[in-house]
């Protein structure tokens, strides 16, 4: 037994699922469709390379991403989702099942009919009733007839048979997160008056027929059903939690072999899996399921990213299997690191929901934390030993610099990181300190970099600012220089404003180098200005945000934009949009909006949070001082965490 | 429980007139409906015409034939708050209702169509940023 397995004995204990022995209590959940495949549902080499990584994660059960079961594509939710409505798809599914089983895992294929969120190539989606969309990127509804419902059940059963013929050990159907099964179960979307609607017994009929149909088609193979413990749609007339559990009861009585407890619909007016939800928040739903159905296996993992928490949950009878996906997108080695007691090296999922944001822009999913995700098929993204070992100096220890340093060191290069502050992390450290959602997620990135850099023997030279003079002092000591020094706030852009010398750099306040007063005006309603402004307001300051654009949060990801907008409202922070500051005095600032209206806001601190200016001068100064010179991250173009990590990795992997 | 009463049509028209910046970009023919969720018998509609926003008070014919682009479906309590706010902070009340779940904002057209019809300002005022997928 490996040292980490001894520390997490419940997680790594073997299990039994039907006639299948399972090597541990970890189920890879089909949390995301990759969107890596062809428009007509065929699996690509890119997908197969990705599945190979998934197969190697070390999970005891692996669920392959959802395939739509109908030839029309009414069940298709994503442009490049895989299909399983025909035998022509079998050869690629056979490869996937074989890859999973070669690693000693049980192979499950999910069948996903997206219902209300489907019909992506069509002009409509199918639903039990005519309930319009609340998210306008989905298609208008078409009510399913009884005959269409029967066809749909048959298509699921045929798809299940096909999965088993491809070599999968079992199948899964899913209601998560508001797909067809959920649409029938929920009072929100099921307003039928026939035998499929009305009472909870009738609303559950489609699910029971689905379970029955699949069980009859594949009697020797287990079936998993993913069901909401909470829809989070009850405020809109959807099911209460009690009703959700009544429906689970129906599934259990119908003979389903495992219940996967999930939370929330895509359109739910509440948060379910974002970074603002604390880990473990939804465990009570799984605990309730396990208590209600002691003889049915329960799997769960919503907002439960830590193997140690999962181990304790299994010990405490909260679930039987830990269902995990996004943390394994961020670090496919997480289970192995846990088994080897190397959890400090795990690259945690920080809940940025970049994966889902991309899917809802019809793009393939990627991961903020894992730059190789989606590029597994490309050798250029593989960390391979460097042909020529080099001495590399990296200037800046933010995410771009550390990612580059670590990737290069893994390849055998000798790396030194120079950081002018007394700690690593760059502006990520300041972001983490001011984040209202969950600072520990962001701090975990820095801790990860520290732990891995230490193990790789990367030299960290703190309190060391690199400039031309310093470069001359280390001439010929390094082969490569990587400028990852970020992008400071550009004070020059405000040099024409009367009183500009009173401006305080928002990053200085975010880092704790300068204390802001009690009345603060923040110039710039983007990521930095909002994060600092919200933090100051939360701690009692009066804050006003001035933004020259029409809207705030212009540089924030869609999956987090709503959160900032709601914090601004909840904290009652006035936002002066389409406005600019024209004068700064000891008493406050004068603001002019796009109509020419002038106003005064009292302030004892005026923070400048935008724009940022990349440190191109370092690149110019060092050009003739070093053999190889590169720029990455904000030092090239100011953007965000994801781009910093991606660029750091992409350079580190090819130096 | 409050009885579901829709706002007075004249007050509803005045509420739109008070916020011209939200409506002036709408294409002629754009329609925004309001119904009571518990008893959707009637529908109050802001209708964008060449002369500005008109209001129609008509029987609610069901989602499919409602002919609106957006449909606000408010529970009784939210409806009471909307009626109370109709001459004041109406859009703040609507946004608050949408965020809390007391008002469901149905989108009967796709986002690209809504944007093309000039709904950007109105969607922003209704707090559309709160309605992201998979949070």
Interface residues (C-beta under 8 A of the other chain):
Chain A: X130 X131 X132 X133 X134 X135 X136 X137 X139 X140 X177 X235 X236 X237 X264 X266 X267 X268 X269 X270 X271 X272 X273 X274 X353 X356 X360 X551 X553 X558 X559 X561 X562 X563 X565 X566
Chain B: X37 X62 X63 X64 X71 X98 X99 X100 X101 X102 X104 X105 X106 X107 X108 X109 X110 X111 X114 X124 X127 X129 X130 X131 X132 X133 X134 X135
